[in-house]
Amino acid sequence: MSNVKRIVPIIMGSKGDLETGKAISVELKKWNVYNELRVASAHKHPEYLFMMMDEYEREFDDLVYASIAGRRNDLSGAMAGHTIYPVIASPPYSEKYGGIDIFSSIIMPSKVPVAVIPEPENAALYAVRIFALSDKELRAELQGYLQMVKEGIEKDDAEVRGMKA
């Protein structure tokens, strides 16, 4: 990994969060942002979580954490309380709880900042935007992407406007 400049460790509370983790990973790969899928628990083995984070922070200067935890999301808060690096929580939607468990990601203790972005692709794009702050090449790539999105909206509008009712 010596040639890797930046990383997004995607830390999941359990293997049950793998679908969301993979969706974030796929989007990051489109931007050539290295990432790793990991499993740790703030409840069941917090020492392991902090050891893992300390290893990343010794090896990388440019990193953004993604955390995925459903039900009770203490994972994201524990991570944010342990690091100066950004933590993006991407809680999976829970049919069982009707989505109400997202509040455990939104309401964090004071002085424990966590960005909450439930849509995995948007969570990845947010990490890319953070990296683009200090990388002109990535910033230019992101600006091109946003221009393409804008052109797509204008094209869709022209098509809809031209339709007959």
Secondary structure as UniProt FT lines:
FT   TURN            2..3
FT   STRAND          6..12
FT   HELIX           15..17
FT   HELIX           18..30
FT   TURN            31..32
FT   STRAND          35..39
FT   TURN            42..44
FT   HELIX           46..59
FT   STRAND          62..63
FT   STRAND          65..68
FT   HELIX           74..82
FT   STRAND          87..89
FT   TURN            95..99
FT   HELIX           100..102
FT   HELIX           103..106
FT   TURN            110..111
FT   STRAND          115..116
FT   HELIX           120..132
FT   HELIX           136..162
//
